[in-house]
């Protein structure tokens, strides 16, 4: 992909997903796929979600880090990573952004930051396909 095309594709992804947005997240439970919709935020080649460490999705990601995402004419693969507790010092910068991005629902009882199992899931994208205005963009995030 040419540099101009890549820049255009990344701009579209930022516009579509650089705020609180719903995406489908697929994991594997052994050989059986599981998919669910999660609130997420995109930044610099990764999607971020606040979730619960003991949830099925996090158990499945621990067993197999490869995941798939889908939403708004974009499909991708990535590597899921439990970044740890949302309140940890190492997560301060991204956690502050997520609190702001998810402010419409974050503090309404949905997130319990006092629980050490409230964690940040980061999905670092490896590859994806984006469609926009009749153009198909195949993106290798590993080359960015």
ChimeraX attribute file (.defattr): number of C-alpha atoms within 10 A of each C-alpha:
attribute: neighborCount
match mode: 1-to-1
recipient: residues
	/A:1	11
	/A:2	7
	/A:3	9
	/A:4	8
	/A:5	13
	/A:6	17
	/A:7	12
	/A:8	13
	/A:9	22
	/A:10	18
	/A:11	13
	/A:12	15
	/A:13	20
	/A:14	16
	/A:15	11
	/A:16	17
	/A:17	19
	/A:18	17
	/A:19	18
	/A:20	20
	/A:21	17
	/A:22	16
	/A:23	20
	/A:24	16
	/A:25	21
	/A:26	20
	/A:27	25
	/A:28	19
	/A:29	15
	/A:30	10
	/A:31	7
	/A:32	7
	/A:33	11
	/A:34	15
	/A:35	15
	/A:36	12
	/A:37	14
	/A:38	16
	/A:39	17
	/A:40	25
	/A:41	24
	/A:42	21
	/A:43	15
	/A:44	13
	/A:45	17
	/A:46	18
	/A:47	21
	/A:48	23
	/A:49	20
	/A:50	24
	/A:51	22
	/A:52	21
	/A:53	19
	/A:54	11
	/A:55	10
	/A:56	13
	/A:57	23
	/A:58	20
	/A:59	16
	/A:60	20
	/A:61	20
	/A:62	14
	/A:63	13
	/A:64	15
	/A:65	17
	/A:66	20
	/A:67	24
	/A:68	21
	/A:69	21
	/A:70	19
	/A:71	16
	/A:72	15
	/A:73	12
	/A:74	17
	/A:75	17
	/A:76	20
	/A:77	20
	/A:78	21
	/A:79	16
	/A:80	25
	/A:81	17
	/A:82	19
	/A:83	16
	/A:84	17
	/A:85	24
	/A:86	27
	/A:87	17
	/A:88	13
	/A:89	9
	/A:90	12
	/A:91	15
	/A:92	13
	/A:93	9
	/A:94	14
	/A:95	21
	/A:96	12
	/A:97	13
	/A:98	21
	/A:99	16
	/A:100	13
	/A:101	17
	/A:102	18
	/A:103	12
	/A:104	10
	/A:105	11
	/A:106	15
	/A:107	12
	/A:108	9
	/A:109	8
	/A:110	9
	/A:111	17
	/A:112	16
	/A:113	15
	/A:114	10
	/A:115	12
	/A:116	14
	/A:117	16
	/A:118	19
	/A:119	26
	/A:120	23
	/A:121	25
	/A:122	21
	/A:123	26
	/A:124	22
	/A:125	23
	/A:126	20
	/A:127	17
	/A:128	18
	/A:129	16
	/A:130	20
	/A:131	15
	/A:132	13
	/A:133	5
	/A:134	6
	/A:135	9
	/A:136	13
	/A:137	18
	/A:138	17
	/A:139	20
	/A:140	15
	/A:141	19
	/A:142	10
	/A:143	7
	/A:144	10
